[in-house]
């Protein structure tokens, strides 16, 4: 049982995911209606991130310079990793660091 959410990657991060910007995924959860951003990041690390993990993660934490929006709201307003993600939410990972 899990929580179905939409993941989006932008600002160059999509290149880490076979150039696919949007994904619908089921995040394992003890509760059928919600999970945390920490669980979402763990799922991405274990199931989706196949190349250049250092561009997305620094150890087990998100790299600085990656903005996370949940339904267009900054995750920092909801507690960062502890922010609640519910069914059908859109979680956007946007790199603010790109070459020029």
C-alpha positions in Angstrom: 0.0 0.0 0.0 1.3 3.4 -0.8 0.6 7.0 -1.7 0.3 7.9 -5.4 1.9 11.3 -6.2 3.3 13.2 -9.2 7.0 13.9 -9.3 8.4 16.6 -11.6 12.1 17.4 -12.3 13.2 20.6 -13.9 16.1 23.0 -14.3 18.3 20.2 -15.7 17.4 17.6 -13.1 15.3 15.7 -15.6 18.6 14.6 -17.3 19.2 12.4 -14.3 15.9 10.6 -15.0 16.2 9.8 -18.7 15.0 13.3 -19.7 11.5 12.5 -18.3 10.2 15.5 -16.5 7.0 14.1 -15.0 6.4 10.7 -13.2 3.5 9.2 -11.4 4.7 7.0 -8.6 3.5 5.1 -5.6 5.5 5.8 -2.5 5.4 3.0 0.1 3.7 4.3 3.3 2.1 2.9 6.4 -0.7 5.3 5.9 -2.7 5.1 2.6 -3.3 8.8 2.3 0.0 10.5 3.1 3.8 10.3 3.5 6.7 12.7 4.0 9.1 14.4 1.7 11.9 12.4 3.4 10.2 9.1 2.2 9.8 10.6 -1.3 13.5 11.4 -1.5 14.4 7.9 -0.2 12.2 6.4 -2.9 13.8 8.5 -5.6 17.3 7.4 -4.4 16.4 3.7 -4.2 14.1 3.3 -7.2 14.6 6.1 -9.7 18.1 7.7 -9.6 20.3 5.6 -11.8 23.1 8.0 -12.9 25.0 10.8 -11.3 23.4 10.6 -7.8 25.8 13.2 -6.6 24.0 15.8 -8.7 20.8 15.2 -6.7 21.9 14.0 -3.3 24.8 14.8 -1.0 25.0 11.6 1.1 21.4 11.0 1.9 20.2 14.6 1.8 19.1 16.8 -1.1 21.9 18.9 -2.5 21.9 22.6 -1.8 20.5 24.5 -4.7 17.5 22.2 -5.3 14.2 23.9 -4.7 11.3 21.6 -3.7 7.7 22.7 -4.2 4.7 20.8 -3.1 1.7 21.9 -5.0 3.6 25.1 -5.8 4.4 25.8 -2.1 8.0 25.8 -0.9 8.7 22.8 1.3 10.6 24.9 3.8 7.2 26.3 4.9 6.0 22.8 5.7 9.1 21.5 7.6 11.4 20.5 4.7 12.0 16.7 5.0 9.1 16.3 7.5 6.6 18.0 5.2 3.5 15.9 4.5 2.8 14.7 1.0 -0.7 13.5 0.3 -2.3 11.5 -2.5 -2.2 13.2 -5.9 0.1 16.0 -4.7 2.7 17.3 -7.2 6.3 17.4 -5.9 8.6 19.5 -8.0 12.4 19.3 -7.7 13.9 22.4 -9.4 17.6 22.9 -9.8 18.6 26.6 -9.3 22.2 25.8 -10.2 22.9 25.5 -13.9 25.7 26.6 -16.2 25.6 29.7 -18.2 
